[in-house]
Amino acid sequence: MSLQEHLTAVLQKHIRWISEFDGVTGAGVGFDLTTSRVSIVIYTNNLSEESKAAILETLAGEPISFEETGPISPRTSGSPEGCAGIMD
C-alpha cells in the first residue's frame, strides 16, 4: 500500500470526527509544500490550538498539516472568478 493510499484510509476512518471541530472547513490527502511530503491536509478557519492538538494526538505518527483557508462556501452560480475560459 502506498503512503497516499494509507493516508486516504486513515482520513476516511476519522473524517467525521475531524469535521466536527469548529474551524475545520475540509480535509484531504495532498502534498505539503513545507515538508515536501504527502500528508493529510486539514483546511481551517480559525481552528483552536486545542483542537489542533487533539487531532495531532489522535492521528499521532501520521503526517498532518493544517492550512488556514478562511471560510469556504459553495458557489451557487456562474464561473469561478479568475477561471474564465478554463472551464468553458
DSSP file (Angstrom, degrees, kcal/mol; ACC not computed):
  #  RESIDUE AA STRUCTURE BP1 BP2  ACC     N-H-->O    O-->H-N    N-H-->O    O-->H-N    TCO  KAPPA ALPHA  PHI   PSI    X-CA   Y-CA   Z-CA
    1    1 A M              0   0    0      0, 0.0     2,-0.0     0, 0.0     0, 0.0   0.000 360.0 360.0 360.0 132.1    0.0    0.0    0.0
    2    2 A S     >  -     0   0    0      1,-0.1     4,-2.5     4,-0.0     5,-0.2  -0.299 360.0-110.1 -74.4 163.9    1.4    3.4   -0.9
    3    3 A L  H  > S+     0   0    0      1,-0.2     4,-2.9     2,-0.2     5,-0.2   0.904 120.5  53.3 -60.0 -41.7    1.6    6.3    1.6
    4    4 A Q  H  > S+     0   0    0      1,-0.2     4,-2.1     2,-0.2    -1,-0.2   0.915 110.1  46.6 -61.7 -43.4   -1.2    8.1   -0.3
    5    5 A E  H  > S+     0   0    0      2,-0.2     4,-2.1     1,-0.2    -1,-0.2   0.908 112.9  50.3 -64.6 -41.6   -3.5    5.0    0.0
    6    6 A H  H  X S+     0   0    0     -4,-2.5     4,-2.3     1,-0.2    -2,-0.2   0.942 112.0  46.2 -60.8 -48.8   -2.6    4.6    3.6
    7    7 A L  H  X S+     0   0    0     -4,-2.9     4,-2.8     1,-0.2    -1,-0.2   0.856 109.6  54.9 -65.7 -34.7   -3.4    8.3    4.4
    8    8 A T  H  X S+     0   0    0     -4,-2.1     4,-2.5    -5,-0.2    -1,-0.2   0.913 109.4  47.7 -62.8 -42.1   -6.6    8.1    2.5
    9    9 A A  H  X S+     0   0    0     -4,-2.1     4,-1.9     2,-0.2    -2,-0.2   0.907 112.3  49.1 -65.1 -42.1   -7.7    5.1    4.6
   10   10 A V  H  X S+     0   0    0     -4,-2.3     4,-1.5     2,-0.2    -2,-0.2   0.932 112.6  48.1 -61.7 -46.0   -6.7    6.9    7.8
   11   11 A L  H  X S+     0   0    0     -4,-2.8     4,-1.8     1,-0.2     3,-0.3   0.914 109.4  52.3 -63.3 -43.3   -8.6   10.0    6.7
   12   12 A Q  H  < S+     0   0    0     -4,-2.5     4,-0.3     1,-0.2    -1,-0.2   0.876 108.8  51.7 -60.1 -37.0  -11.7    8.0    5.7
   13   13 A K  H  < S+     0   0    0     -4,-1.9    -1,-0.2     1,-0.2    -2,-0.2   0.842 123.8  27.0 -66.6 -33.9  -11.7    6.4    9.2
   14   14 A H  H  X S+     0   0    0     -4,-1.5     4,-2.7    -3,-0.3     5,-0.2   0.410  87.6 103.5-112.2   0.2  -11.5    9.8   11.0
   15   15 A I  H  X S+     0   0    0     -4,-1.8     4,-2.5     1,-0.2     5,-0.1   0.865  82.2  50.1 -60.2 -40.8  -13.2   12.3    8.7
   16   16 A R  H  > S+     0   0    0     -4,-0.3     4,-0.8     2,-0.2    -1,-0.2   0.928 113.8  46.1 -62.9 -43.2  -16.5   12.6   10.5
   17   17 A W  H >4 S+     0   0    0      1,-0.2     3,-0.9     2,-0.2     4,-0.4   0.926 113.7  48.3 -64.3 -46.2  -14.7   13.2   13.8
   18   18 A I  H >< S+     0   0    0     -4,-2.7     3,-1.5     1,-0.2    -2,-0.2   0.900 107.4  56.6 -60.6 -41.4  -12.3   15.7   12.3
   19   19 A S  H 3< S+     0   0    0     -4,-2.5    -1,-0.2     1,-0.3    -2,-0.2   0.681  93.6  69.4 -67.5 -17.9  -15.2   17.6   10.6
   20   20 A E  T << S+     0   0    0     -3,-0.9     2,-0.3    -4,-0.8    -1,-0.3   0.666  76.1 100.6 -75.6 -16.2  -16.9   18.1   14.0
   21   21 A F  S X  S-     0   0    0     -3,-1.5     3,-1.9    -4,-0.4     2,-0.3  -0.532  82.5-116.5 -72.8 130.9  -14.3   20.5   15.2
   22   22 A D  T 3  S+     0   0    0     -2,-0.3    26,-0.5     1,-0.2     3,-0.1  -0.506 103.8  33.4 -61.7 128.8  -15.3   24.2   14.9
   23   23 A G  T 3  S+     0   0    0      1,-0.3    22,-2.8    -2,-0.3     2,-0.6   0.303  84.2 118.9 104.9  -9.0  -12.9   25.7   12.5
   24   24 A V  E <   +A   44   0A   0     -3,-1.9    -1,-0.3    20,-0.2    20,-0.3  -0.820  30.5 172.5 -89.6 123.2  -12.4   22.7   10.2
   25   25 A T  E     -     0   0A   0     18,-2.9     2,-0.3    -2,-0.6    19,-0.2   0.555  61.5 -34.4-105.4 -12.2  -13.5   23.6    6.7
   26   26 A G  E     -A   43   0A   0     17,-1.3    17,-2.4    -8,-0.1    -1,-0.4  -0.946  50.8-144.6 171.1 172.5  -12.3   20.5    4.9
   27   27 A A  E     +A   42   0A   0     -2,-0.3     2,-0.3    15,-0.2    15,-0.2  -0.987  22.0 148.8-156.9 154.8   -9.7   17.8    4.7
   28   28 A G  E     -A   41   0A   0     13,-2.1    13,-3.4    -2,-0.3     2,-0.5  -0.967  47.3 -88.2-168.8 179.2   -7.9   15.7    2.1
   29   29 A V  E     +A   40   0A   0     -2,-0.3     2,-0.3    11,-0.2    11,-0.2  -0.929  62.4 135.3-105.2 126.6   -4.7   14.0    1.2
   30   30 A G  E     -A   39   0A   0      9,-2.6     9,-3.1    -2,-0.5     2,-0.6  -0.854  56.1 -70.3-155.1-172.9   -2.2   16.2   -0.6
   31   31 A F  E     -A   38   0A   0     -2,-0.3     2,-0.8     7,-0.2     7,-0.2  -0.831  37.2-144.9 -97.0 120.7    1.3   17.4   -0.9
   32   32 A D  E >>> -A   37   0A   0      5,-3.2     4,-2.0    -2,-0.6     5,-1.1  -0.768   6.7-161.6 -86.3 111.8    2.6   19.6    1.9
   33   33 A L  T 345S+     0   0    0     -2,-0.8    -1,-0.2     1,-0.2     5,-0.0   0.767  86.5  58.3 -67.4 -25.8    4.9   22.2    0.4
   34   34 A T  T 345S+     0   0    0      1,-0.2    -1,-0.2     3,-0.1    -2,-0.0   0.817 122.1  23.4 -75.4 -28.9    6.6   23.0    3.7
   35   35 A T  T <45S-     0   0    0     -3,-0.5    -2,-0.2     2,-0.2    -1,-0.2   0.505  97.0-129.7-110.8  -8.2    7.8   19.4    4.3
   36   36 A S  T  <5 +     0   0    0     -4,-2.0     2,-0.3     1,-0.2    -3,-0.2   0.886  69.9 116.9  56.7  41.3    7.8   18.1    0.6
   37   37 A R  E   <S-A   32   0A   0     -5,-1.1    -5,-3.2    -7,-0.0     2,-0.3  -0.943  74.9-105.2-133.8 155.1    5.7   15.1    1.7
   38   38 A V  E     +A   31   0A   0     -2,-0.3     2,-0.3    -7,-0.2    -7,-0.2  -0.655  56.8 158.4 -72.5 135.8    2.3   13.6    1.1
   39   39 A S  E     -A   30   0A   0     -9,-3.1    -9,-2.6    -2,-0.3     2,-0.6  -0.950  51.0 -88.7-151.3 168.9    0.2   14.3    4.1
   40   40 A I  E     -Ab  29  64A   0     23,-2.8    25,-2.6    -2,-0.3     2,-0.5  -0.796  46.4-154.8 -80.1 122.1   -3.3   14.6    5.5
   41   41 A V  E     -Ab  28  65A   0    -13,-3.4   -13,-2.1    -2,-0.6     2,-0.6  -0.899   7.4-163.1-106.2 124.8   -4.1   18.3    4.9
   42   42 A I  E     -Ab  27  66A   0     23,-2.9    25,-2.6    -2,-0.5     2,-0.4  -0.937  10.4-147.7-110.8 118.7   -6.7   19.8    7.2
   43   43 A Y  E     -Ab  26  67A   0    -17,-2.4   -18,-2.9    -2,-0.6   -17,-1.3  -0.693  25.6-172.1 -88.2 133.8   -8.2   23.1    5.9
   44   44 A T  E     -Ab  24  68A   0     23,-2.6    25,-3.0    -2,-0.4    26,-1.8  -0.835  34.9-159.7-132.9 161.7   -9.1   25.5    8.7
   45   45 A N  S    S-     0   0    0    -22,-2.8    23,-0.1    -2,-0.3   -21,-0.0  -0.785  91.2 -33.6-136.9  90.1  -10.8   28.8    9.6
   46   46 A N  S    S-     0   0    0     -2,-0.3     2,-0.2     1,-0.2   -22,-0.1   0.893  80.0-175.1  62.6  43.2   -9.5   29.9   13.0
   47   47 A L        -     0   0    0    -24,-0.4    -1,-0.2     1,-0.1   -24,-0.1  -0.527  27.2-114.8 -67.9 132.5   -9.1   26.3   14.4
   48   48 A S     >  -     0   0    0    -26,-0.5     4,-2.3    -2,-0.2     5,-0.2  -0.273  13.0-120.8 -69.7 155.5   -8.1   26.5   18.0
   49   49 A E  H  > S+     0   0    0      1,-0.2     4,-2.5     2,-0.2     5,-0.1   0.846 115.1  56.9 -62.7 -34.3   -4.7   25.2   19.2
   50   50 A E  H  > S+     0   0    0      2,-0.2     4,-2.0     1,-0.2    -1,-0.2   0.900 107.3  47.5 -64.2 -41.0   -6.5   22.8   21.5
   51   51 A S  H  > S+     0   0    0      2,-0.2     4,-2.3     1,-0.2    -2,-0.2   0.911 111.1  50.8 -66.7 -42.5   -8.4   21.3   18.5
   52   52 A K  H  X S+     0   0    0     -4,-2.3     4,-2.8     1,-0.2    -2,-0.2   0.928 110.4  50.3 -58.9 -44.5   -5.2   21.0   16.5
   53   53 A A  H  X S+     0   0    0     -4,-2.5     4,-2.4     1,-0.2    -1,-0.2   0.889 109.2  51.1 -62.2 -40.0   -3.5   19.3   19.4
   54   54 A A  H  X S+     0   0    0     -4,-2.0     4,-2.3     2,-0.2    -1,-0.2   0.907 112.1  46.6 -64.6 -41.8   -6.4   16.8   19.8
   55   55 A I  H  X S+     0   0    0     -4,-2.3     4,-2.4     2,-0.2    -2,-0.2   0.938 113.3  48.5 -65.2 -46.5   -6.2   16.0   16.1
   56   56 A L  H  < S+     0   0    0     -4,-2.8     6,-0.2     1,-0.2    -2,-0.2   0.882 112.2  49.8 -62.1 -38.5   -2.5   15.5   16.2
   57   57 A E  H >< S+     0   0    0     -4,-2.4     3,-1.1    -5,-0.2    -1,-0.2   0.923 112.7  45.8 -66.3 -44.3   -2.7   13.3   19.3
   58   58 A T  H 3< S+     0   0    0     -4,-2.3    -2,-0.2     1,-0.3    -1,-0.2   0.874 120.2  39.6 -67.2 -36.9   -5.4   11.1   17.7
   59   59 A L  T >< S+     0   0    0     -4,-2.4     3,-2.2    -5,-0.2    -1,-0.3  -0.045  86.3 165.1-102.3  31.2   -3.5   10.8   14.4
   60   60 A A  T <   +     0   0    0     -3,-1.1    -3,-0.1     1,-0.3    -4,-0.0  -0.165  63.6  23.3 -52.1 136.1   -0.1   10.5   16.1
   61   61 A G  T 3  S+     0   0    0      1,-0.3    -1,-0.3    -5,-0.1    -4,-0.1   0.227  98.6 107.6  91.4 -13.5    2.6    9.3   13.7
   62   62 A E  S <  S-     0   0    0     -3,-2.2     2,-0.5    -6,-0.2    -1,-0.3  -0.756  80.4-108.2 -95.8 143.7    0.8   10.3   10.6
   63   63 A P        +     0   0    0      0, 0.0   -23,-2.8     0, 0.0     2,-0.4  -0.598  48.2 175.5 -71.7 119.7    2.0   13.3    8.6
   64   64 A I  E     -b   40   0A   0     -2,-0.5     2,-0.4   -25,-0.2   -23,-0.2  -0.970  12.5-177.4-126.9 138.6   -0.6   16.1    9.2
   65   65 A S  E     -b   41   0A   0    -25,-2.6   -23,-2.9    -2,-0.4     2,-0.5  -0.985  15.2-145.6-132.8 150.5   -0.6   19.7    8.0
   66   66 A F  E     -b   42   0A   0     -2,-0.4     2,-0.5   -25,-0.2   -23,-0.2  -0.947  10.8-166.5-114.0 132.3   -3.0   22.5    8.7
   67   67 A E  E     -b   43   0A   0    -25,-2.6   -23,-2.6    -2,-0.5     2,-0.6  -0.961  16.4-139.9-123.6 114.9   -3.8   25.1    6.1
   68   68 A E  E     +b   44   0A   0     -2,-0.5   -23,-0.2   -25,-0.2   -25,-0.1  -0.616  35.2 158.3 -74.2 115.1   -5.6   28.2    7.1
   69   69 A T        -     0   0    0    -25,-3.0   -24,-0.2    -2,-0.6    -1,-0.2   0.599  39.2-134.4-110.4 -18.7   -8.1   29.0    4.3
   70   70 A G        -     0   0    0    -26,-1.8    -1,-0.3   -47,-0.1   -45,-0.0  -0.402  61.6 -16.4  80.3-172.4  -10.7   31.1    6.0
   71   71 A P        -     0   0    0      0, 0.0     2,-0.4     0, 0.0   -27,-0.1  -0.325  63.4-158.6 -66.1 145.4  -14.3   30.4    5.3
   72   72 A I        +     0   0    0    -27,-0.0    -2,-0.1    -2,-0.0   -27,-0.0  -0.994  16.0 169.6-125.1 129.1  -15.2   28.1    2.4
   73   73 A S        -     0   0    0     -2,-0.4     2,-0.1     0, 0.0     0, 0.0  -0.979  35.8-102.3-137.7 151.6  -18.6   28.2    0.8
   74   74 A P        -     0   0    0      0, 0.0     2,-0.3     0, 0.0    -2,-0.0  -0.389  34.1-116.9 -72.0 148.5  -20.0   26.7   -2.4
   75   75 A R        -     0   0    0      1,-0.1     3,-0.1    -2,-0.1     4,-0.0  -0.646  20.1-160.6 -79.9 142.0  -20.6   28.8   -5.4
   76   76 A T        -     0   0    0      1,-0.3     2,-0.3    -2,-0.3    -1,-0.1   0.742  64.3  -7.8 -98.6 -25.7  -24.2   29.0   -6.4
   77   77 A S  S    S+     0   0    0      2,-0.1    -1,-0.3     0, 0.0     0, 0.0  -0.989  96.2  32.7-162.9 161.9  -24.0   30.1  -10.0
   78   78 A G  S    S-     0   0    0     -2,-0.3     3,-0.0    -3,-0.1    -3,-0.0  -0.082  87.5 -48.2  82.4 177.3  -21.6   31.4  -12.6
   79   79 A S        -     0   0    0      1,-0.1     5,-0.1     9,-0.0     2,-0.1  -0.566  64.4 -96.1 -84.5 148.9  -17.9   30.7  -13.3
   80   80 A P    >   -     0   0    0      0, 0.0     3,-1.9     0, 0.0     7,-0.1  -0.430  51.5 -98.8 -61.0 138.1  -15.3   30.8  -10.6
   81   81 A E  T 3  S+     0   0    0      1,-0.3    -3,-0.0     2,-0.1     0, 0.0  -0.316 107.9  18.3 -58.4 137.9  -13.6   34.2  -10.5
   82   82 A G  T 3  S+     0   0    0     -3,-0.1    -1,-0.3     1,-0.1     0, 0.0   0.466 105.4  88.5  82.6   0.9  -10.3   34.1  -12.3
   83   83 A C    X>  +     0   0    0     -3,-1.9     3,-1.7     2,-0.0     4,-0.9   0.146  49.8 149.9-117.0  19.0  -11.1   30.9  -14.2
   84   84 A A  T 34 S+     0   0    0      1,-0.3    -3,-0.0     2,-0.2     0, 0.0  -0.292  74.3  10.7 -56.6 131.5  -12.8   32.3  -17.3
   85   85 A G  T 34 S+     0   0    0      1,-0.1    -1,-0.3     0, 0.0     3,-0.1   0.051 106.8  89.1  89.7 -25.4  -12.1   30.0  -20.2
   86   86 A I  T <4 S+     0   0    0     -3,-1.7    -2,-0.2     1,-0.2    -1,-0.1   0.895  98.4  32.1 -70.8 -38.7  -10.7   27.2  -18.2
   87   87 A M     <        0   0    0     -4,-0.9    -1,-0.2     1,-0.2    -3,-0.1   0.383 360.0 360.0-101.1   3.8  -14.0   25.5  -17.6
   88   88 A D              0   0    0     -3,-0.1    -1,-0.2    -9,-0.0    -2,-0.1   0.480 360.0 360.0 -76.6 360.0  -15.7   26.5  -20.9
